Amino acid sequence: MQIPILASLRLSVTRGLLQYGLVLKTSYCAKRIPIRVAQRMSMEIANVSCDSKRGALIVLEGLDRSGKSSQCLKLASSLASQGFSVEAWRFPDRTTAMGKMISAYLSSKEDMDDRTIHLLFSANRWEKRSLMEAKMKAGTSLIVDRYSYSGVAFSAAKGLDLSWCKAPEVGLPAPDLVLYLDIAPEKAAERGGYGGERYEQLDFQRKVAELYTALSDSAWQIVDASLSIDSVHKILKELSIQCISDCHRGKELSFLWP
C-alpha cells in the first residue's frame, strides 16, 4: 500500500518545490521512501508552503521631491503586471481622521506643537498596523511611500531627541527592504512643485538628509535618484523581486527597532 502514499508525496513535493522555483528531478521521484519519512517530509513541506505565503514590506524613503511617490506607484504596477500580489500604500494616510489633521498641518493650515504632530504621524502608522500585518500574512506585499524613518528624521531635524522620536515606533512591522532614493537637497529643490508644503525648505531638507544617514540599517539599499526614471525603476524592481522572493522562502516578520 505504499504506492498511493508515494504518489501523494510526489505531488506534495512537486508543488512545494515549484513554489520555490526549483526543478524536481525524475530520478528523485522514482526513489522509494519509508512511510514514516514520507509522512514527516510531507508535513515539513506543508509548513514551508504556509510560511512562504508572507508578503514583503518594502518602503521607499528619501527627501521631498526625490521621486518616491511616482516610483512607488510605478513599482507596484510593474510587479502586479508580473503576477505579484502587491498594494501601493503611503504615509501619512490622509484619509483617516488623524491623517486629515496631519494633512491640514502639512499644508500650513494648522499649527501644532512639534511633539504633538510627531505623535500624530506615529499614531497614523499604528492605526494601519493590524491591516498591514494581515495583508502580509495573506501573501500581499506592500510598497510603501514613506514610513517610520521619515517620521523620525523629520521630527529630529526640528531638534527633538532622536531616541524620543524613535520610541513611539517600537513594535511596528520592520521593513524587509528600504529603498532610499538618494538625491542632493539642492537638486531636489530644482524639481517642479518644490516649496508647496511646510517641510520643503532647503536648509531643513539638508538636516533631514543627515538624519536619514544616521537611521540607515541592514535593510537599506541606496539608489541614485538623479538617474532617469526608468533606470531608477529598473533598480528598484530588481531589489524588490529579490526581497519578495526571500519572504516567500520563509523570512520571518520582524519589528522596529532592530
N, C-alpha and C positions, 0 to 999 in steps of 0.2 A: 504493500500500500504506500510505498514511498513515492511512486510516480506522481500522483496528484499533488503531494506536498512539494516536491521538487519543481513541478510545473508552476505552482503558485509562487514559490520562492523566486524562480527565474523571472517571473513577471514583475514581482516586487522590486527585485534588484535592478532590472532593466529600467523601470520607472524612476527609481531613486537616482540611478546614475545618469539617466537622460536629463534629469532636473539639474544636475551639476555640469551638464555639457560634456560628459565623458562618454566614451565608446566602450560597450561591453563586448569582450571578445567571445566568439563562439566556443572556443576551447574551454573557457571557464564555465559556460552554461552547461556543458556536457558532463562536467565533473560531479560525481556523486558526493553528497554532503550528509553526514549523520543527522537524524531528525532533530535532536536537541540543539545542535549547532545551527541548523537551518532555522529553527524557531527563534533562536536568540538573534541571528543575523536579521531576520525579518523585522523583529521588534526594534533593533537598533536603526535600521533603515527608516522605519516609520517615524522614529523620534527625530532623526536628522531632517527628514522631509518636512516635519512640522516646524522645526526651528528655522528652516530655510525660507519660510514664508515672510519673515520680517522685512519690512521696507526700511530704507535708509533715511536718515535726517541729514540733508545736505543744505548748508547755509551759505549764502552769498553775503559777504561783508565788504566794506570799503567806504571811502569818503563820499560825501554828497556829489552827485553828477559823475560818479565813476562808471556808471553803466549797469549797476546792479539790477534795477527793475526790468530793463529791456532784456538783459541776458537771462534773468530768472525765467521770464515768460518764454523766451526762445528755447531755453534748455528744456523746460518742462514739455513744450510742444514737440520738440525733436525726439525726446525719449519716449513720449506717448506714441508717436508715429512708428516707433520700432517695437511696440508691443509691451513696453514697461508700464506698470500701474503707477502713475505719478500724479501729484497735485502741486500747483504753484500756490504758495502762501506768502504773506508779507506781514511784518510787524513794524509799527503798530497796526493792529487790525482796527481800522477806523469805523467799522460797522457796529461794534459793541458800545455799550453805554460808556465804558471807560475810554474806549477808542475815540468816541466823539469829543470827549473832554480834551484828550491829547491833541486831536486834530485842530480844535479851536486854539489851543496853546501854540502849536507849531505855526499856524497861520498868523500868529501875533494878535489874535482877537482876545486872548485871555492871558493874564499874568498869574504865575504860581510860584510858590517857594521852590527852590531847586530840589530839596529833598522830597517834597510832595510830588512833583512831576516825575521824579525818578521812580518813586514807589508806584505811581500810576502806570508807568511803562512796564515795570516788572509785573504788576497785577494783570496787565493786559496779556502778558505771556502765560501767566498762571491760569487765567480763565479759559485758555485753549489747551492746557496740558493734557487733560483726560482725552480729548478728541485726538490730539497728536499721537498719543501712545496707542489709542485704539486703531487709528489708521495704519500705523507702522506694524502693529501686531497682526493686522489683517492682510499685510503684504503691500501696502501702498507706500511709496517713497515720497517724501515731502521736500520740495525745492523751495527754500525759504529766503525771502528778501529781507535781510536784517534779522538779528536775534539778540541774545543776551550781551554779546560782545559790544554791539553798538550802544546798548543801554548803559553799560559800564563806562565805555570810552567817552561818550558824550557828556555824561554826568561828571566824571572825574576831570574832564577838560575844563569844567566850571570851577574846579578847586575842591570838590568833595573828595573825601578819603577813598582811595581805591578799594581797600578791604571792605569798607562800609557799603560801597556801591555793588560789590560782588555778593554780599551776604543774602539779599533777597532772591537771588537767582539759584541758590543752592537747592538741589533737588529737582530742578527742571531737567528734561532729557538733554543729554550732551550730544552735540552734532557728531555724526560719523565722519563728516568732511566739512571743512570750512574753506570756501574758495574766496580768497581775499583779492579783490581787484585793485591792484596797486597802481596809483597814479599820483603824480606830484600835485599838491594842492593848487599850485599856480595854473597847471594845465586843466584841472577840473573846473577852475573858475572861468576859463575861456569858453566852456561849453554852454549851449543855449539853456535859458531858463534859470541860470545861476543867480542866487540872491532872493529868490521868491519865498523862502521860508526862513525862520528865525535863526537857524544854525549855519546858514550858508554865508559865512564870513571868513575871509581868508586866514586871518590870524587864529581864529578858533579852530578851523579845519587843520591847521598845522599841529596844534596841540592834540587833536583827535588822532592824527596820524602817528604821533609819538606813542600815544597810549595803546593804539592797536598793536604796535610792535611789542609792547610790554605784555600784552594779553595773548600773543600767539603761542600755540602749543603744538603737540604732535599731530593734531587733526588738521592743521592748516596747510594749505597749498597756496603759494603766492603766484598770481598770474598778472602779467604785464597788461594793464588796461589801456595802454596807449596804442596797442596793436589794433588792427582792423576788427570790426565787429565779428566778421566770420572767423578770423584767426582766434580771437578770444573764445568764441563759441566752440570751436573745434577742441581746444584745450580743456574747457570746462566739461564738455561731453565725454571725452576720453576718461578724465578723472572720475566723473560721476558714475559711468558704467562700471569701472573697476570697484568703486565703493559699494554700489548696489550688489555687485557680484559677491563681495566679501560678506555683506549682510545676509545674502541668500545662502551662504555656506555656513551660517550659524553664528556670526558675530553677535555677541550679547549687547543689549542696550545698556548704556552707561548714563551717569547723571552728573550734572555740574556740582561743584567744580572738580576736575580731575586732580 
